Amino acid sequence: MNNEYTIVDNELYKDYKYLEKVVDLTLKHEKVNNAIFSIVFVGEEEIHHLNKEYRGIDRITDVISFAFEDNAYLEYNDIRLLGDIYICIPKMKKQAVEYGHSEKRELSFLTVHGLLHLLGYDHMTKEEEKIMFDLQELILDEANIKR
């Protein structure tokens, strides 16, 4: 597997080395090779702006994915350009407390969730939601990231 991704921390969260395993497992599950994407950590103001501007939803959210392949399968020189994942670190921290699990678990969940969106998964129907959320749980279990 020859995938490349960048995590842009924006000095919001320093402890995310474990995400490599989560990302690698997700890509392995989906048999993704030669792909490029970014994960960007942002604050509440930026995620609110992105959510309002691009989704028409005027509130803070936890993760937004911009899948480049939504419109067409993009490949250049045999490399897939998947897109960008934006994760709101303050929202992630609040949700970890709210859901009663670690920040590691919440950040891993949001990363897998965002990456699966880049790969074409969605949860608009109950059936889609079950498929996507079951796969997320499987990947997090394999990474030994528990609630």
Backbone as CSV, one residue per row, in Angstrom:
resi,resn,N_x,N_y,N_z,CA_x,CA_y,CA_z,C_x,C_y,C_z
1,MET,0.849,-1.171,0.000,0.000,0.000,0.000,0.894,1.233,0.000
2,ASN,0.629,2.122,-0.929,1.445,3.313,-1.067,0.547,4.542,-0.996
3,ASN,0.070,4.868,0.183,-0.809,6.003,0.381,-0.051,7.099,1.103
4,GLU,-0.474,8.328,0.836,0.174,9.454,1.479,-0.890,10.393,2.028
5,TYR,-0.714,10.779,3.273,-1.633,11.733,3.859,-0.868,12.657,4.783
6,THR,-1.445,13.804,4.999,-0.855,14.809,5.856,-1.844,15.144,6.962
7,ILE,-1.333,15.285,8.171,-2.147,15.785,9.266,-1.650,17.188,9.582
8,VAL,-2.538,18.155,9.435,-2.221,19.535,9.749,-2.812,19.823,11.118
9,ASP,-1.945,19.961,12.108,-2.365,20.071,13.503,-2.863,21.471,13.864
10,ASN,-2.303,22.504,13.252,-2.634,23.891,13.598,-2.432,24.173,15.090
11,GLU,-1.511,23.445,15.701,-1.182,23.584,17.119,-2.395,23.429,18.029
12,LEU,-3.308,22.540,17.634,-4.510,22.306,18.420,-4.470,21.001,19.204
13,TYR,-3.666,20.032,18.712,-3.664,18.725,19.356,-2.374,18.007,18.997
14,LYS,-1.566,17.715,19.970,-0.241,17.150,19.690,-0.177,15.630,19.738
15,ASP,-1.106,14.983,20.400,-1.015,13.549,20.662,-1.906,12.748,19.713
16,TYR,-1.417,12.513,18.501,-2.239,11.803,17.510,-1.446,10.773,16.704
17,LYS,-0.305,10.370,17.173,0.527,9.397,16.463,-0.239,8.098,16.186
18,TYR,-1.117,7.703,17.085,-1.912,6.478,16.946,-2.835,6.503,15.731
19,LEU,-3.089,7.693,15.183,-3.975,7.775,14.020,-3.397,7.072,12.790
20,GLU,-2.080,6.918,12.742,-1.464,6.200,11.618,-2.047,4.797,11.487
21,LYS,-2.154,4.093,12.607,-2.693,2.739,12.592,-4.160,2.742,12.157
22,VAL,-4.929,3.684,12.665,-6.353,3.788,12.337,-6.529,4.058,10.845
23,VAL,-5.766,4.997,10.322,-5.841,5.331,8.895,-5.414,4.140,8.050
24,ASP,-4.294,3.517,8.414,-3.806,2.359,7.649,-4.817,1.220,7.633
25,LEU,-5.433,0.941,8.775,-6.451,-0.120,8.829,-7.664,0.215,7.958
26,THR,-8.078,1.470,7.977,-9.220,1.889,7.158,-8.898,1.704,5.677
27,LEU,-7.739,2.150,5.258,-7.345,2.033,3.853,-7.179,0.569,3.445
28,LYS,-6.649,-0.239,4.363,-6.489,-1.670,4.086,-7.860,-2.333,3.914
29,HIS,-8.796,-2.024,4.802,-10.150,-2.590,4.721,-10.806,-2.277,3.385
30,GLU,-10.558,-1.077,2.906,-11.196,-0.623,1.670,-10.335,-0.870,0.435
31,LYS,-9.202,-1.548,0.637,-8.300,-1.901,-0.466,-7.900,-0.674,-1.293
32,VAL,-7.529,0.384,-0.575,-7.132,1.636,-1.213,-5.617,1.670,-1.324
33,ASN,-5.153,1.880,-2.524,-3.721,2.009,-2.798,-3.479,3.283,-3.594
34,ASN,-2.319,3.875,-3.382,-1.918,5.055,-4.140,-2.932,6.186,-4.024
35,ALA,-3.201,6.597,-2.811,-4.153,7.671,-2.561,-3.497,8.788,-1.752
36,ILE,-4.007,9.990,-1.952,-3.538,11.166,-1.230,-4.752,11.858,-0.613
37,PHE,-4.598,12.284,0.651,-5.637,13.063,1.319,-5.027,13.800,2.491
38,SER,-5.794,14.720,3.066,-5.332,15.503,4.209,-6.335,15.424,5.348
39,ILE,-5.799,15.500,6.559,-6.606,15.629,7.772,-6.168,16.938,8.411
40,VAL,-7.123,17.835,8.651,-6.805,19.155,9.186,-7.559,19.346,10.496
41,PHE,-6.823,19.663,11.568,-7.434,19.957,12.857,-7.759,21.447,12.888
42,VAL,-9.004,21.777,13.232,-9.435,23.175,13.256,-10.189,23.469,14.549
43,GLY,-10.395,24.752,14.782,-11.167,25.194,15.930,-12.638,25.356,15.567
44,GLU,-13.411,25.791,16.550,-14.861,25.910,16.364,-15.246,26.960,15.331
45,GLU,-14.544,28.072,15.313,-14.871,29.134,14.362,-14.694,28.661,12.917
46,GLU,-13.601,27.992,12.647,-13.341,27.524,11.276,-14.324,26.437,10.840
47,ILE,-14.611,25.472,11.716,-15.539,24.396,11.326,-16.955,24.967,11.151
48,HIS,-17.312,25.950,11.968,-18.613,26.607,11.833,-18.711,27.286,10.464
49,HIS,-17.672,28.000,10.091,-17.636,28.670,8.790,-17.745,27.656,7.653
50,LEU,-16.984,26.577,7.711,-17.024,25.548,6.660,-18.405,24.910,6.564
51,ASN,-18.992,24.612,7.716,-20.310,23.983,7.746,-21.371,24.904,7.137
52,LYS,-21.301,26.182,7.475,-22.268,27.157,6.952,-22.041,27.407,5.462
53,GLU,-20.802,27.603,5.087,-20.464,27.940,3.705,-20.745,26.802,2.725
54,TYR,-20.364,25.596,3.084,-20.413,24.489,2.131,-21.592,23.538,2.328
55,ARG,-22.187,23.540,3.516,-23.314,22.642,3.761,-24.600,23.397,4.069
56,GLY,-24.478,24.726,4.249,-25.647,25.526,4.557,-26.195,25.289,5.944
57,ILE,-25.358,24.757,6.848,-25.778,24.461,8.218,-25.044,25.411,9.154
58,ASP,-25.782,26.265,9.846,-25.209,27.337,10.655,-24.961,26.878,12.093
59,ARG,-23.999,25.946,12.246,-23.617,25.495,13.587,-22.256,24.806,13.522
60,ILE,-21.683,24.629,14.675,-20.418,23.905,14.803,-20.706,22.417,14.633
61,THR,-19.810,21.724,13.964,-19.919,20.270,13.830,-18.583,19.648,14.220
62,ASP,-18.521,18.330,14.266,-17.300,17.660,14.701,-16.342,17.347,13.552
63,VAL,-16.878,16.937,12.393,-16.021,16.557,11.269,-16.744,16.868,9.966
64,ILE,-15.986,17.355,9.008,-16.494,17.595,7.653,-15.483,17.002,6.677
65,SER,-16.002,16.265,5.704,-15.147,15.695,4.660,-15.501,16.326,3.322
66,PHE,-14.479,16.698,2.592,-14.652,17.180,1.230,-14.057,16.130,0.302
67,ALA,-14.927,15.282,-0.212,-14.505,14.158,-1.052,-14.363,14.619,-2.492
68,PHE,-13.143,14.610,-2.998,-12.906,15.031,-4.375,-13.555,14.073,-5.366
69,GLU,-13.741,12.815,-4.969,-14.309,11.824,-5.872,-15.841,11.849,-5.904
70,ASP,-16.468,12.763,-5.170,-17.929,12.850,-5.206,-18.450,13.141,-6.610
71,ASN,-17.723,13.938,-7.358,-18.153,14.325,-8.697,-17.605,13.411,-9.780
72,ALA,-16.450,12.881,-9.579,-15.832,11.973,-10.552,-14.671,11.269,-9.863
73,TYR,-14.363,10.098,-10.346,-13.229,9.356,-9.810,-11.959,10.059,-10.292
74,LEU,-11.251,10.711,-9.392,-10.066,11.467,-9.762,-8.810,10.635,-9.563
75,GLU,-8.064,10.506,-10.611,-6.806,9.771,-10.547,-5.812,10.430,-11.488
76,TYR,-4.627,10.718,-10.968,-3.558,11.302,-11.763,-2.317,10.455,-11.571
77,ASN,-1.770,10.000,-12.681,-0.581,9.142,-12.624,-0.796,7.971,-11.677
78,ASP,-1.975,7.348,-11.753,-2.344,6.194,-10.927,-2.466,6.511,-9.442
79,ILE,-2.625,7.777,-9.093,-2.792,8.187,-7.701,-4.187,8.773,-7.534
80,ARG,-4.947,8.234,-6.567,-6.281,8.760,-6.270,-6.172,9.983,-5.362
81,LEU,-6.902,11.033,-5.709,-6.972,12.231,-4.882,-8.291,12.182,-4.133
82,LEU,-8.222,11.792,-2.847,-9.441,11.547,-2.085,-10.112,12.809,-1.561
83,GLY,-9.342,13.754,-1.043,-9.935,14.979,-0.515,-9.369,15.375,0.826
84,ASP,-10.176,16.127,1.579,-9.735,16.679,2.859,-10.758,16.374,3.946
85,ILE,-10.233,16.110,5.147,-11.051,15.882,6.335,-10.714,16.990,7.329
86,TYR,-11.736,17.690,7.808,-11.553,18.721,8.825,-12.183,18.231,10.120
87,ILE,-11.380,18.199,11.184,-11.861,17.742,12.489,-11.747,18.895,13.481
88,CYS,-12.848,19.190,14.157,-12.877,20.253,15.163,-12.403,19.686,16.502
89,ILE,-11.216,20.086,16.906,-10.617,19.546,18.131,-11.413,19.930,19.388
90,PRO,-11.849,21.181,19.561,-12.654,21.477,20.753,-13.946,20.655,20.811
91,LYS,-14.612,20.463,19.690,-15.841,19.664,19.646,-15.520,18.201,19.963
92,MET,-14.404,17.701,19.430,-13.990,16.320,19.710,-13.790,16.123,21.214
93,LYS,-13.132,17.079,21.860,-12.879,16.976,23.300,-14.183,16.977,24.101
94,LYS,-15.119,17.840,23.717,-16.417,17.895,24.401,-17.178,16.582,24.212
95,GLN,-17.147,16.037,23.018,-17.865,14.791,22.742,-17.259,13.616,23.497
96,ALA,-15.947,13.598,23.658,-15.316,12.524,24.414,-15.872,12.498,25.838
97,VAL,-15.995,13.668,26.444,-16.554,13.766,27.792,-18.030,13.374,27.774
98,GLU,-18.766,13.919,26.825,-20.207,13.660,26.722,-20.513,12.179,26.535
99,TYR,-19.721,11.500,25.697,-19.952,10.080,25.404,-19.252,9.146,26.383
100,GLY,-18.451,9.712,27.271,-17.807,8.916,28.309,-16.683,8.022,27.826
101,HIS,-15.946,8.490,26.851,-14.766,7.734,26.447,-13.588,8.666,26.199
102,SER,-12.455,8.109,25.865,-11.215,8.879,25.763,-11.193,9.770,24.528
103,GLU,-10.346,10.790,24.587,-10.114,11.630,23.411,-9.510,10.803,22.286
104,LYS,-8.669,9.841,22.642,-8.079,8.961,21.629,-9.182,8.239,20.854
105,ARG,-10.168,7.737,21.560,-11.283,7.030,20.926,-12.097,7.967,20.046
106,GLU,-12.400,9.149,20.553,-13.220,10.094,19.783,-12.493,10.596,18.548
107,LEU,-11.213,10.951,18.680,-10.455,11.430,17.525,-10.290,10.315,16.489
108,SER,-10.083,9.097,16.949,-9.973,7.952,16.035,-11.284,7.720,15.298
109,PHE,-12.396,7.782,16.033,-13.716,7.608,15.429,-13.954,8.667,14.341
110,LEU,-13.679,9.928,14.663,-13.913,11.004,13.700,-13.012,10.870,12.478
111,THR,-11.801,10.387,12.684,-10.881,10.183,11.569,-11.384,9.082,10.643
112,VAL,-11.771,7.947,11.206,-12.317,6.855,10.393,-13.593,7.317,9.697
113,HIS,-14.455,7.995,10.430,-15.713,8.490,9.874,-15.450,9.397,8.668
114,GLY,-14.565,10.355,8.853,-14.237,11.277,7.770,-13.617,10.583,6.573
115,LEU,-12.726,9.628,6.840,-12.075,8.900,5.755,-13.066,8.034,4.987
116,LEU,-13.982,7.406,5.687,-15.006,6.609,5.002,-15.890,7.495,4.123
117,HIS,-16.164,8.710,4.569,-16.898,9.644,3.707,-16.092,9.933,2.436
118,LEU,-14.781,10.133,2.567,-13.952,10.363,1.376,-14.018,9.180,0.414
119,LEU,-14.233,7.997,0.973,-14.259,6.774,0.154,-15.659,6.427,-0.338
120,GLY,-16.618,7.331,-0.126,-17.936,7.146,-0.708,-19.025,6.660,0.226
121,TYR,-18.702,6.415,1.483,-19.722,5.979,2.444,-20.554,7.170,2.897
122,ASP,-21.797,6.888,3.252,-22.669,7.918,3.789,-23.628,7.279,4.778
123,HIS,-24.410,8.106,5.452,-25.373,7.599,6.444,-26.676,8.367,6.348
124,MET,-27.141,8.525,5.127,-28.395,9.244,4.884,-29.623,8.360,5.155
125,THR,-29.447,7.046,5.029,-30.537,6.114,5.327,-30.103,5.213,6.475
126,LYS,-31.062,4.518,7.092,-30.745,3.588,8.192,-29.809,2.485,7.710
127,GLU,-30.016,2.004,6.484,-29.180,0.925,5.939,-27.746,1.402,5.737
128,GLU,-27.583,2.610,5.158,-26.244,3.168,4.963,-25.557,3.408,6.306
129,GLU,-26.326,3.925,7.255,-25.775,4.202,8.575,-25.267,2.928,9.240
130,LYS,-26.034,1.863,9.162,-25.623,0.590,9.767,-24.332,0.086,9.140
131,ILE,-24.245,0.123,7.830,-23.042,-0.336,7.128,-21.830,0.485,7.551
132,MET,-21.982,1.800,7.522,-20.855,2.686,7.835,-20.435,2.572,9.294
133,PHE,-21.396,2.585,10.205,-21.062,2.562,11.625,-20.535,1.191,12.055
134,ASP,-21.029,0.121,11.460,-20.477,-1.212,11.755,-19.027,-1.299,11.302
135,LEU,-18.724,-0.744,10.129,-17.348,-0.753,9.628,-16.445,0.095,10.521
136,GLN,-16.929,1.244,10.965,-16.148,2.081,11.880,-15.800,1.309,13.147
137,GLU,-16.787,0.640,13.719,-16.551,-0.128,14.951,-15.563,-1.263,14.718
138,LEU,-15.683,-1.938,13.590,-14.760,-3.027,13.249,-13.325,-2.516,13.175
139,ILE,-13.130,-1.399,12.493,-11.784,-0.828,12.340,-11.228,-0.397,13.695
140,LEU,-12.035,0.277,14.498,-11.560,0.719,15.816,-11.265,-0.466,16.729
141,ASP,-12.058,-1.528,16.646,-11.780,-2.739,17.421,-10.452,-3.366,16.986
142,GLU,-10.227,-3.440,15.673,-8.966,-4.002,15.170,-7.775,-3.163,15.607
143,ALA,-7.970,-1.860,15.735,-6.896,-0.973,16.199,-6.759,-0.995,17.718
144,ASN,-7.651,-1.776,18.366,-7.681,-1.899,19.822,-7.943,-0.556,20.508
145,ILE,-8.816,0.223,19.887,-9.212,1.507,20.463,-10.641,1.325,20.965
146,LYS,-10.735,1.207,22.259,-12.013,0.894,22.912,-12.659,2.141,23.480
147,ARG,-13.926,2.004,23.804,-14.685,3.141,24.359,-14.164,3.552,25.675
